[in-house]
């Protein structure tokens, strides 16, 4: 099965992410051994992209949630915990109240 994003085929996971985000992952995560100057330039470029696309963080969060839901749906099975009022202890069977 082939995956296309915007008419371009994604042949690897990194290409899929890059096409989905519109930027390379390395721009956000950095690369091993980058210099301080390279890091500063990368962060400047990232700030410019975020300034031009203020919805990008929300879009990325939505994509990440969709991927997690599709591949690990049990992570979204949330069970609320019941809180007892302060000072109240659970009553055991056979114990006097």
Secondary structure, DSSP 8 states (H G I E B T S, - for coil): --EEETTEEE-SHHHHHHHHHSS-HHHHH--TT--HHHHHHHHHHHHHHHHH-TTHHHHHHHHHHHHHHHH-GGGG---------TT-----TT---
